[in-house]
Amino acid sequence: MIYEVNEKQQRIKYIRVLEKFFTRTISLLKLDNFDKDLFKQRTKKNYEEMIKTTEIELYSEYYEGIKVFINKTMFYLKEHSKSFEEERAILLKDANLIQKEKNSTTYKKDKHKNQKFNDGY
């Protein structure tokens, strides 16, 4: 029983670290005065924090997408163009798709279901 609780705690910790890296990276990419050197520096620091956490197998498409995003981000830090604009655009697009995936799984209530026209047929 103790092992099971610890496993759950590790899973939650890993998920939080993934999402923290993801949200921090997105916020850096979205800055109006984007600086690729600052981005590289902070992203490497965030990645080092993430590596300290034990990796756990996650089966959700959302979390798999975040893992792919992180790997792509780290690849772009090593291999990138001079301006980094193309890589930035690709990462932002991927981030939007991942967020869209997360939002698609949440239930949305039909706000105006009582106001729909019903002609009786």
C-alpha positions as a Markdown table, in Angstrom:
| # | Residue | x | y | z |
|---|---|---|---|---|
| 1 | Met | 0.0 | 0.0 | 0.0 |
| 2 | Ile | 2.8 | 2.4 | 0.8 |
| 3 | Tyr | 4.5 | 1.7 | -2.5 |
| 4 | Glu | 1.2 | 2.5 | -4.4 |
| 5 | Val | 0.9 | 5.9 | -2.7 |
| 6 | Asn | 4.6 | 6.7 | -3.4 |
| 7 | Glu | 4.0 | 5.7 | -7.1 |
| 8 | Lys | 1.0 | 8.1 | -7.3 |
| 9 | Gln | 3.0 | 10.9 | -5.8 |
| 10 | Gln | 5.9 | 10.3 | -8.2 |
| 11 | Arg | 3.4 | 10.3 | -11.1 |
| 12 | Ile | 1.8 | 13.6 | -10.0 |
| 13 | Lys | 5.2 | 15.2 | -9.4 |
| 14 | Tyr | 6.4 | 14.2 | -12.9 |
| 15 | Ile | 3.2 | 15.5 | -14.5 |
| 16 | Arg | 3.6 | 18.8 | -12.6 |
| 17 | Val | 7.3 | 19.1 | -13.8 |
| 18 | Leu | 6.2 | 18.4 | -17.4 |
| 19 | Glu | 3.5 | 21.0 | -17.3 |
| 20 | Lys | 5.7 | 23.6 | -15.6 |
| 21 | Phe | 8.4 | 23.2 | -18.3 |
| 22 | Phe | 5.7 | 23.4 | -21.0 |
| 23 | Thr | 4.1 | 26.6 | -19.6 |
| 24 | Arg | 7.4 | 28.3 | -18.9 |
| 25 | Thr | 8.6 | 27.6 | -22.4 |
| 26 | Ile | 5.4 | 28.9 | -24.0 |
| 27 | Ser | 5.5 | 32.1 | -22.0 |
| 28 | Leu | 9.1 | 32.7 | -23.1 |
| 29 | Leu | 8.2 | 32.0 | -26.7 |
| 30 | Lys | 5.3 | 34.4 | -26.6 |
| 31 | Leu | 7.2 | 37.3 | -25.3 |
| 32 | Asp | 7.0 | 40.4 | -27.6 |
| 33 | Asn | 10.7 | 41.2 | -27.1 |
| 34 | Phe | 11.8 | 37.6 | -27.6 |
| 35 | Asp | 15.5 | 37.0 | -27.0 |
| 36 | Lys | 16.9 | 33.7 | -28.2 |
| 37 | Asp | 19.8 | 33.7 | -25.8 |
| 38 | Leu | 17.6 | 34.3 | -22.8 |
| 39 | Phe | 15.3 | 31.6 | -24.1 |
| 40 | Lys | 18.2 | 29.1 | -24.4 |
| 41 | Gln | 19.5 | 30.0 | -21.0 |
| 42 | Arg | 16.1 | 29.7 | -19.1 |
| 43 | Thr | 15.0 | 26.6 | -21.1 |
| 44 | Lys | 18.2 | 24.8 | -20.2 |
| 45 | Lys | 17.7 | 25.7 | -16.6 |
| 46 | Asn | 14.1 | 24.4 | -16.7 |
| 47 | Tyr | 15.2 | 21.2 | -18.4 |
| 48 | Glu | 17.8 | 20.5 | -15.7 |
| 49 | Glu | 15.1 | 20.9 | -13.1 |
| 50 | Met | 12.9 | 18.4 | -15.1 |
| 51 | Ile | 15.7 | 15.8 | -15.4 |
| 52 | Lys | 16.0 | 15.6 | -11.6 |
| 53 | Thr | 12.4 | 14.1 | -11.5 |
| 54 | Thr | 12.0 | 10.4 | -12.1 |
| 55 | Glu | 10.4 | 9.8 | -15.5 |
| 56 | Ile | 7.1 | 7.8 | -15.4 |
| 57 | Glu | 5.3 | 6.3 | -18.3 |
| 58 | Leu | 2.2 | 8.4 | -19.2 |
| 59 | Tyr | -0.4 | 7.2 | -21.7 |
| 60 | Ser | -2.4 | 10.3 | -22.3 |
| 61 | Glu | -2.0 | 11.9 | -25.8 |
| 62 | Tyr | -1.7 | 15.3 | -24.0 |
| 63 | Tyr | 1.3 | 14.2 | -21.9 |
| 64 | Glu | 2.9 | 12.4 | -24.8 |
| 65 | Gly | 2.5 | 15.6 | -26.8 |
| 66 | Ile | 4.3 | 17.5 | -24.1 |
| 67 | Lys | 7.1 | 15.0 | -24.1 |
| 68 | Val | 7.5 | 15.4 | -27.8 |
| 69 | Phe | 7.4 | 19.2 | -27.5 |
| 70 | Ile | 10.1 | 19.1 | -24.8 |
| 71 | Asn | 12.4 | 16.9 | -27.0 |
| 72 | Lys | 11.8 | 19.1 | -30.0 |
| 73 | Thr | 12.6 | 22.2 | -27.9 |
| 74 | Met | 15.8 | 20.7 | -26.7 |
| 75 | Phe | 16.8 | 19.7 | -30.2 |
| 76 | Tyr | 16.1 | 23.2 | -31.5 |
| 77 | Leu | 18.4 | 24.6 | -28.7 |
| 78 | Lys | 21.3 | 22.6 | -30.2 |
| 79 | Glu | 20.4 | 22.9 | -33.9 |
| 80 | His | 18.8 | 26.2 | -34.9 |
| 81 | Ser | 18.9 | 29.0 | -37.5 |
| 82 | Lys | 20.5 | 32.3 | -36.7 |
| 83 | Ser | 17.3 | 34.2 | -36.1 |
| 84 | Phe | 15.5 | 31.3 | -34.4 |
| 85 | Glu | 12.2 | 32.7 | -35.8 |
| 86 | Glu | 11.3 | 29.6 | -37.8 |
| 87 | Glu | 11.9 | 27.3 | -34.8 |
| 88 | Arg | 9.9 | 29.7 | -32.6 |
| 89 | Ala | 6.9 | 29.6 | -35.0 |
| 90 | Ile | 7.0 | 25.8 | -35.1 |
| 91 | Leu | 7.2 | 25.5 | -31.3 |
| 92 | Leu | 4.3 | 27.9 | -30.8 |
| 93 | Lys | 2.2 | 26.0 | -33.4 |
| 94 | Asp | 3.0 | 22.7 | -31.6 |
| 95 | Ala | 2.2 | 24.2 | -28.2 |
| 96 | Asn | -1.2 | 25.5 | -29.5 |
| 97 | Leu | -2.0 | 22.0 | -30.9 |
| 98 | Ile | -1.1 | 20.4 | -27.5 |
| 99 | Gln | -3.3 | 22.9 | -25.6 |
| 100 | Lys | -6.1 | 22.2 | -28.1 |
| 101 | Glu | -5.7 | 18.5 | -27.3 |
| 102 | Lys | -6.1 | 19.2 | -23.6 |
| 103 | Asn | -9.1 | 21.5 | -24.1 |
| 104 | Ser | -10.8 | 19.0 | -26.4 |
| 105 | Thr | -11.0 | 16.5 | -23.5 |
| 106 | Thr | -12.8 | 18.8 | -21.2 |
| 107 | Tyr | -16.5 | 18.8 | -21.1 |
| 108 | Lys | -18.2 | 21.9 | -22.4 |
| 109 | Lys | -21.8 | 22.7 | -21.3 |
| 110 | Asp | -24.3 | 23.8 | -23.9 |
| 111 | Lys | -25.0 | 27.3 | -22.7 |
| 112 | His | -28.1 | 28.1 | -24.6 |
| 113 | Lys | -29.8 | 24.7 | -24.9 |
| 114 | Asn | -33.2 | 26.1 | -23.8 |
| 115 | Gln | -33.2 | 28.9 | -26.3 |
| 116 | Lys | -32.9 | 26.7 | -29.4 |
| 117 | Phe | -35.8 | 26.9 | -31.8 |
| 118 | Asn | -38.1 | 23.9 | -31.6 |
| 119 | Asp | -40.9 | 23.8 | -34.2 |
| 120 | Gly | -42.4 | 20.6 | -32.8 |
| 121 | Tyr | -41.3 | 18.2 | -35.5 |
